[in-house]
Amino acid sequence: MKKAVIIGASSGIGKELAIRMASMGWKVCTTGRRTLFLEELGKMNPDAFISRTMDVTDTESLPGQLEEIASSLGGIDMLILSSGTGDINDSLDFSTEKRTINTNVTGFTCISDWSFNYFKKHGSGHLVIISSIGGLRGSSSAPAYNASKAYQINYLEGLRQKVYREKLPIYVTDIRPGLVNTDMAKGEGLFWVMPVEKAAKQILTAIRRKKRYAYVTHRWGLLARLVRLIPGRIYEKM
Ligand SMILES: NC(=O)c1ccc[n+]([C@@H]2O[C@H](COP(=O)([O-])OP(=O)(O)OC[C@H]3O[C@@H](n4cnc5c(N)ncnc54)[C@H](OP(=O)(O)O)[C@@H]3O)[C@@H](O)[C@H]2O)c1
């Protein structure tokens, strides 16, 4: 039986991936801060799920907690990092930006590094990160969020380079969703908001194909290509 850890599975994309992977025969450890939500999910399929309450900003305790999960599961074949936060922050309130950085940059780096080293030591593994199409360009309304996702995209490229150079049997997949109908999709005038079920289905296809990166959904992928082409002097006026 294959074993996965899904960080940030108490709601949204991570939860939907957990449900689908459990039904596909995976043993899954779900994590998040909201213990009750994890317990409710566990009751849906007690043989498939274990759960751990975990705050990804607590980087002192993360490595120990991940080691404990690995031994409880009897090994980890895949780690999916779906925890993330981001707020509209027009006033540039630093505490809001700091929360985003602590979660999406510091927590992400701690978990990615631990996973990479774990898979290296154990001779195989697949690291999957849910970044965002937002990481391709800046954002005036949520600058730390988009910048944190750019950091993730760049960091994962570095890890893939490391895999190639060291000839490691590790896969690193960067999933870049557009808007998905979860608690995170906030704000006015949102468009092309996709159902979480559709996003999860496409994410699992990308994972199965061991893609280096994938845009979800496909039409967001088309938009991503266009967005990258817009010259800075025009983008800054949009
Ligand atoms: N929804 C979108 O439109 C969209 C678009 C592009 C990318 N994404 C990315 O997709 C990922 C998943 O987001 P979602 O849309 O599924 O939103 P969500 O429903 O709000 O899920 C976020 C998950 O992250 C966990 N989390 C947040 N802060 C955490 C912390 N400090 N420690 C541990 N877990 C934490 C939450 O669990 P607890 O609160 O229980 O801790 C929750 O399980 C995020 O990285 C997001 O940036 C989302």
The ligand as an SDF file (V2000), in Angstrom:
LIG
                    3D

 48 52  0  0  0  0  0  0  0  0999 V2000
   -8.2220   28.4070   -3.9170 N   0  0  0  0  0  0  0  0  0  0  0  0
   -7.5530   29.0220   -4.8700 C   0  0  0  0  0  0  0  0  0  0  0  0
   -8.1190   29.7940   -5.6700 O   0  0  0  0  0  0  0  0  0  0  0  0
   -6.0800   28.7540   -5.0250 C   0  0  0  0  0  0  0  0  0  0  0  0
   -5.4550   29.2010   -6.2150 C   0  0  0  0  0  0  0  0  0  0  0  0
   -4.1050   28.9730   -6.3900 C   0  0  0  0  0  0  0  0  0  0  0  0
   -3.3900   28.3280   -5.4070 C   0  0  0  0  0  0  0  0  0  0  0  0
   -3.9980   27.9150   -4.2520 N   0  0  0  0  0  0  0  0  0  0  0  0
   -3.1830   27.2580   -3.2260 C   0  0  0  0  0  0  0  0  0  0  0  0
   -3.7300   26.0190   -2.8980 O   0  0  0  0  0  0  0  0  0  0  0  0
   -3.3140   25.6850   -1.5640 C   0  0  0  0  0  0  0  0  0  0  0  0
   -4.5250   25.1510   -0.8110 C   0  0  0  0  0  0  0  0  0  0  0  0
   -5.4610   26.2040   -0.6050 O   0  0  0  0  0  0  0  0  0  0  0  0
   -7.0400   25.9740   -0.6880 P   0  0  0  0  0  0  0  0  0  0  0  0
   -7.5190   26.7280   -1.8410 O   0  0  0  0  0  0  0  0  0  0  0  0
   -7.3290   24.5400   -0.5830 O   0  0  0  0  0  0  0  0  0  0  0  0
   -7.5160   26.7940    0.6020 O   0  0  0  0  0  0  0  0  0  0  0  0
   -8.0150   26.3390    2.0460 P   0  0  0  0  0  0  0  0  0  0  0  0
   -9.2770   25.5590    1.9420 O   0  0  0  0  0  0  0  0  0  0  0  0
   -8.0030   27.5790    2.8480 O   0  0  0  0  0  0  0  0  0  0  0  0
   -6.8900   25.3180    2.5520 O   0  0  0  0  0  0  0  0  0  0  0  0
   -5.7050   25.7480    3.1270 C   0  0  0  0  0  0  0  0  0  0  0  0
   -5.1340   24.6210    3.9600 C   0  0  0  0  0  0  0  0  0  0  0  0
   -3.8870   25.0890    4.4890 O   0  0  0  0  0  0  0  0  0  0  0  0
   -3.8650   24.7920    5.8660 C   0  0  0  0  0  0  0  0  0  0  0  0
   -3.0410   25.7710    6.5660 N   0  0  0  0  0  0  0  0  0  0  0  0
   -3.0600   27.1260    6.4500 C   0  0  0  0  0  0  0  0  0  0  0  0
   -2.1780   27.6620    7.3090 N   0  0  0  0  0  0  0  0  0  0  0  0
   -1.5960   26.6310    7.9680 C   0  0  0  0  0  0  0  0  0  0  0  0
   -0.6250   26.5390    8.9920 C   0  0  0  0  0  0  0  0  0  0  0  0
   -0.0470   27.6240    9.5300 N   0  0  0  0  0  0  0  0  0  0  0  0
   -0.2620   25.3150    9.4410 N   0  0  0  0  0  0  0  0  0  0  0  0
   -0.8360   24.2070    8.9260 C   0  0  0  0  0  0  0  0  0  0  0  0
   -1.7660   24.2190    7.9610 N   0  0  0  0  0  0  0  0  0  0  0  0
   -2.1400   25.4240    7.4960 C   0  0  0  0  0  0  0  0  0  0  0  0
   -5.3150   24.8570    6.3200 C   0  0  0  0  0  0  0  0  0  0  0  0
   -5.4980   24.0680    7.4820 O   0  0  0  0  0  0  0  0  0  0  0  0
   -5.7650   24.6400    8.9520 P   0  0  0  0  0  0  0  0  0  0  0  0
   -6.4520   25.9570    8.8180 O   0  0  0  0  0  0  0  0  0  0  0  0
   -6.5940   23.5730    9.5810 O   0  0  0  0  0  0  0  0  0  0  0  0
   -4.4100   24.7370    9.5530 O   0  0  0  0  0  0  0  0  0  0  0  0
   -6.0210   24.2310    5.1250 C   0  0  0  0  0  0  0  0  0  0  0  0
   -6.0620   22.8330    5.2650 O   0  0  0  0  0  0  0  0  0  0  0  0
   -2.7150   26.9400   -0.9660 C   0  0  0  0  0  0  0  0  0  0  0  0
   -1.3140   26.8500   -0.9690 O   0  0  0  0  0  0  0  0  0  0  0  0
   -3.1360   28.0310   -1.9340 C   0  0  0  0  0  0  0  0  0  0  0  0
   -2.2160   29.0930   -1.9670 O   0  0  0  0  0  0  0  0  0  0  0  0
   -5.3350   28.1070   -4.0480 C   0  0  0  0  0  0  0  0  0  0  0  0
  1  2  1  0
  2  3  2  0
  2  4  1  0
  4  5  1  0
  4 48  2  0
  5  6  2  0
  6  7  1  0
  7  8  2  0
  8  9  1  0
  8 48  1  0
  9 10  1  0
  9 46  1  0
 10 11  1  0
 11 12  1  0
 11 44  1  0
 12 13  1  0
 13 14  1  0
 14 15  2  0
 14 16  1  0
 14 17  1  0
 17 18  1  0
 18 19  2  0
 18 20  1  0
 18 21  1  0
 21 22  1  0
 22 23  1  0
 23 24  1  0
 23 42  1  0
 24 25  1  0
 25 26  1  0
 25 36  1  0
 26 27  1  0
 26 35  1  0
 27 28  2  0
 28 29  1  0
 29 30  1  0
 29 35  2  0
 30 31  1  0
 30 32  2  0
 32 33  1  0
 33 34  2  0
 34 35  1  0
 36 37  1  0
 36 42  1  0
 37 38  1  0
 38 39  2  0
 38 40  1  0
 38 41  1  0
 42 43  1  0
 44 45  1  0
 44 46  1  0
 46 47  1  0
M  CHG  2   8   1  16  -1
M  END
$$$$
